[in-house]
C-alpha cells in the first residue's frame, strides 16, 4: 500500500516562506504523482480539511483563492515529489498540511505542521 509522507513544515513568521514536500513510499512516483491529479490540503484546528492547491499530470495547476498569488504547487519528477512553495504566509495559514490525490483516494499521511506566528 502506498504511504504518503509530508515534510518541510515548521514555525515561520508572518510574511515568511516555507517549502513543503510530499513523497510516496516505494518509489511509485510514476504510478501516482505522474498519473493522478495531486493536491495539497490543510486542516486548521477546529476546521474541516480544505483543498489548497492541485496539479494535474499535465502540470496544469490551480490554487484556492485564499492562497492565490502566495502559494505555488509543483511536481519534481526527478525526486518523485510534489511540493508546495508558500510565500507571504499569514497567521491564518497555520494548519497541518497534507497531500493526496484530488479524490482523496490514498491513505492520509501524518501531515506536516505549519505555524505562522511572530
Secondary structure per residue as TSV (DSSP state, phi and psi in degrees):
chain	resnum	aa	ss	phi	psi
A	1	X	-	360.0	140.1
A	2	X	-	-74.4	136.1
A	3	X	-	-116.9	133.2
A	4	X	E	-97.5	138.0
A	5	X	E	-127.6	121.6
A	6	X	E	-106.5	142.5
A	7	X	E	-155.5	167.7
A	8	X	-	110.8	-5.3
A	9	X	-	-72.4	177.3
A	10	X	E	163.0	-166.6
A	11	X	E	-94.9	129.5
A	12	X	E	-140.2	146.2
A	13	X	-	-78.8	152.3
A	14	X	T	-53.2	136.5
A	15	X	T	89.2	-8.5
A	16	X	-	-84.1	-171.1
A	17	X	-	-133.1	152.9
A	18	X	E	-146.0	153.7
A	19	X	E	-125.0	115.5
A	20	X	E	-97.6	146.7
A	21	X	E	-129.8	151.7
A	22	X	E	-132.8	126.9
A	23	X	E	-124.0	154.7
A	24	X	E	-110.2	142.6
A	25	X	G	-67.5	161.4
A	26	X	G	63.0	19.9
A	27	X	G	51.1	51.9
A	28	X	-	-103.1	28.2
A	29	X	T	-49.7	-48.3
A	30	X	T	-63.4	-27.1
A	31	X	T	-90.8	-21.0
A	32	X	T	-112.4	-68.9
A	33	X	T	-67.5	-26.2
A	34	X	T	-87.5	-7.0
A	35	X	T	-116.3	-43.0
A	36	X	S	-96.9	152.7
A	37	X	-	-67.1	125.0
A	38	X	E	-107.8	152.0
A	39	X	E	-138.7	154.6
A	40	X	E	-104.1	133.5
A	41	X	E	-120.5	163.2
A	42	X	E	-145.3	152.7
A	43	X	E	-137.4	116.1
A	44	X	-	-89.7	157.2
A	45	X	T	-54.9	129.3
A	46	X	T	75.8	6.3
A	47	X	S	-122.2	161.7
A	48	X	-	-75.9	155.0
A	49	X	-	-67.1	136.3
A	50	X	E	-128.1	150.0
A	51	X	E	-83.4	127.5
A	52	X	E	-103.1	-41.5
A	53	X	E	-155.5	151.7
A	54	X	E	-134.5	154.9
A	55	X	E	-141.9	130.9
A	56	X	-	-89.9	164.9
A	57	X	T	-56.6	-26.3
A	58	X	T	-78.9	-1.8
A	59	X	-	74.6	11.3
A	60	X	-	-71.4	131.7
A	61	X	E	-119.3	160.9
A	62	X	E	-147.5	151.3
A	63	X	E	-135.3	154.3
A	64	X	-	-67.8	152.9
A	65	X	G	-58.1	-33.1
A	66	X	G	-66.4	-19.4
A	67	X	G	-122.6	5.7
A	68	X	T	-60.2	134.5
A	69	X	T	84.0	-7.6
A	70	X	T	-119.8	-36.0
A	71	X	E	-109.0	143.5
A	72	X	E	-133.2	129.5
A	73	X	E	-101.8	141.7
A	74	X	E	-150.0	169.4
A	75	X	E	-123.1	126.8
A	76	X	E	-103.3	94.5
A	77	X	T	-67.0	-33.6
A	78	X	T	-64.7	-38.1
A	79	X	T	-95.2	-8.0
A	80	X	T	68.6	43.5
A	81	X	E	-134.5	157.8
A	82	X	E	-114.9	130.7
A	83	X	E	-118.3	157.2
A	84	X	E	-130.0	110.4
A	85	X	E	-89.9	119.3
A	86	X	E	-109.3	125.6
A	87	X	-	-128.4	163.0
A	88	X	S	48.0	46.4
A	89	X	-	-66.4	153.9
A	90	X	-	-124.6	159.5
A	91	X	G	-55.1	-33.4
A	92	X	G	-71.9	-5.5
A	93	X	G	-82.9	-5.8
A	94	X	-	-61.3	123.3
A	95	X	E	-178.3	171.4
A	96	X	E	-91.9	129.1
A	97	X	E	-105.1	135.8
A	98	X	E	-129.6	157.7
A	99	X	E	-118.5	156.1
A	100	X	E	-174.1	173.0
A	101	X	E	-68.4	163.6
A	102	X	T	-71.0	-14.5
A	103	X	T	-98.5	6.2
A	104	X	-	54.0	46.4
A	105	X	-	-89.4	-7.3
A	106	X	S	-107.5	156.2
A	107	X	-	-59.5	140.1
A	108	X	-	-71.3	140.6
A	109	X	-	-80.5	-172.7
A	110	X	-	-80.6	-14.2
A	111	X	-	77.5	173.5
A	112	X	E	-133.5	131.0
A	113	X	E	-80.3	130.6
A	114	X	E	-117.9	123.8
A	115	X	E	-123.0	121.6
A	116	X	E	-107.6	111.9
A	117	X	-	-159.8	147.8
A	118	X	-	-93.4	360.0
